[in-house]
Amino acid sequence: MTGKEIAEIMNGLFRVHRQIGDLKYRVRLLERSVEAREKEFREAELNLSERLDSKRRALLVVDENERAAATAASELERRREQLNSAKSDREYEALKIQIELEEKKNDSLADQTLEALSALDEISAEIASAEERVRTADSNLNKARATREQESNKLKIEIERALARLKESELKIPRDFVGFYRRCVDNYGGEGALAPLCDGGYCGSCNCQLPPDEVARVCDGAAICCSSCGRLLFAPEQFAPN
Ligand SMILES: [Zn+2]
């Protein structure tokens, strides 16, 4: 077999490996896209559940305030009734002071209730936007899953076809390449197993400069692995002599 013929076989093999690598990469991208959308959805749900907890706590505060305000209001009422039936000036004055204090307490509780209600309003608005975020995340996740479903089926078919082409190409590998090739595929995976020679006599995998006689032998069709990275070297078709 001539160097040119060997170069053709090895280049064909390299292209199929690259194609398979690219197809598998696209499958992984689809998976990653779904994973990212799943993470987004979980975060949106967690955010919503935290907001709902805040609302429950805020409602308790409003409830407590309203009860305290009701107690304070009835206490004020009681003092006012006592004032009407005060038996002495001293008692009257003491009750007036008491009433002033109760009124202040009532005002402060009313302020606190207003604050708690406004906090509750804010939380309700946050909940509405958190719910919207969950809906968007859910829809994005469903879209990503649908795309994965649709695309990965096509990719699987393409991968099967490429694997069939790989099998055909592997049958053409010259006998003295087979051992090196198998070992490199086992060690570095399909796409990483082969290294094309680059301009200037560099290894296309590790970029190491190769000895000129080694470059010449690879171009002539010898089975040689890069002494630096161990990949099986091959000459691009234009490098190989006829
Ligand atoms: Zn190398």
Boltz pocket constraint, residues with backbone or C-beta under 6 A from the ligand:
constraints:
  - pocket:
      binder: B
      contacts: [[A, 195], [A, 203], [A, 204], [A, 205], [A, 206], [A, 207], [A, 208], [A, 226], [A, 227], [A, 228], [A, 229], [A, 230], [A, 231]]
      max_distance: 6.0
